Amino acid sequence: MSPLGVYLRGVLMGAADIVPGVSGGTIAFITGIYDTLLASIRAVDLVFLRKVLRLDITGAWRHVNGGFLLALVLGIATSILTLARLIEWLLHAHPVLLWAFFFGLILASALVLLREVRGWTAPRLLCLLAGTGIALCIALSPVLQLEAGLAGVFLAGFLAICAMILPGISGSFILVLLGMYSTVLAAVNNLDIALLLVLMVGAVSGLLCFSRLLHCLLRRFHQPTMALLTGFLFGSLAVVWPWKRVLQWVQGSDGQLKPAQQLPVSPLEYQVYTGQDPQLWWCLGLMLIGFAAVWLVHARWGDA
């Protein structure tokens, strides 16, 4: 796998991670680097630490597949730094159209993962249903108001990164549920170094812990775990459904009211409730484009 190919996958992962409801882990899976990513993260262990302490930088670099991680991180960072403002504007100016596009992405990704589950049994079906149920509960939960102090930022980074590497559960959406999404997005746009460093420390801590658990589950219970992850993806469709009714509002740090809990509704109900055009045909077209994009990416890179 060439460094450029890994970098481009990182760009796609970074673009996905910005949007609440779209998981970078999903992109890693459908582009064929998920196992390599988990293995590289898991390699940050005592052996790696001993090599670093002995100043065996070359050995440590090889141990964690440093070239792969560097290219991937550069791609993710490029995407986040260049697309954060665009995504923020789209979420504000054209939310229904943006969610429609990502609904198509997630639906296609769920079907890609569904094909990876072999030999359906009752326990695997239960895992699929459990994953769907858990993701739906998360999707329909009201937003919390986590304190925006450094401890809260650390915890947000820890929890968000655990979700971010799971296909189907978005780290950005976890930030939304914790009431920290606008805080983090503003920190990225304003280059608030102190807040971003604390967030990064929390994320690295969560990544090192959770990647080991996930690797163990995939190694010992691969098919049930894949069914569970597929369920997460199907359940997360409720997050990116374009037409929603706000059940609860909360005042943000900027004084503006923001949705705290939303319920998916039909396009007609959306129009009646909000008085806005549901833009049905545009949404259907964007869903198809998103759906086709995932299948094209998977066909090009899925087995690479």
Stockholm file with secondary structure:
# STOCKHOLM 1.0

chainA/1-304         MSPLGVYLRGVLMGAADIVPGVSGGTIAFITGIYDTLLASIRAVDLVFLRKVLRLDITGAWRHVNGGFLLALVLGIATSILTLARLIEWLLHAHPVLLWAFFFGLILASALVLLREVRGWTAPRLLCLLAGTGIALCIALSPVLQLEAGLAGVFLAGFLAICAMILPGISGSFILVLLGMYSTVLAAVNNLDIALLLVLMVGAVSGLLCFSRLLHCLLRRFHQPTMALLTGFLFGSLAVVWPWKRVLQWVQGSDGQLKPAQQLPVSPLEYQVYTGQDPQLWWCLGLMLIGFAAVWLVHARWGDA
#=GR chainA/1-304 SS CCHHHHHHHHHHHHHHHHSTTCCHHHHHHHTTCHHHHHHHHHTCSHHHHHHHHTTCHHHHHHHTTHHHHHHHHHHHHHHHHHHHHHHHHHHHHCHHHHHHHHHHHHHHHHHHHHTTCCSCCHHHHHHHHHHHHHHHHHHTSCCCCCCCSHHHHHHHHHHHHHHHTSTTCCHHHHHHHTTCHHHHHHHHHHTCHHHHHHHHHHHHHHHHHHHHHHHHHHHHSHHHHHHHHHHHHHHTHHHHCSCEEEEEEEECTTSCEEEEEEEECCHHHHHHHHCSCCCHHHHHHHHHHHHHHHHHHHHHHTTC
#=GC SS_cons         CCHHHHHHHHHHHHHHHHSTTCCHHHHHHHTTCHHHHHHHHHTCSHHHHHHHHTTCHHHHHHHTTHHHHHHHHHHHHHHHHHHHHHHHHHHHHCHHHHHHHHHHHHHHHHHHHHTTCCSCCHHHHHHHHHHHHHHHHHHTSCCCCCCCSHHHHHHHHHHHHHHHTSTTCCHHHHHHHTTCHHHHHHHHHHTCHHHHHHHHHHHHHHHHHHHHHHHHHHHHSHHHHHHHHHHHHHHTHHHHCSCEEEEEEEECTTSCEEEEEEEECCHHHHHHHHCSCCCHHHHHHHHHHHHHHHHHHHHHHTTC
//
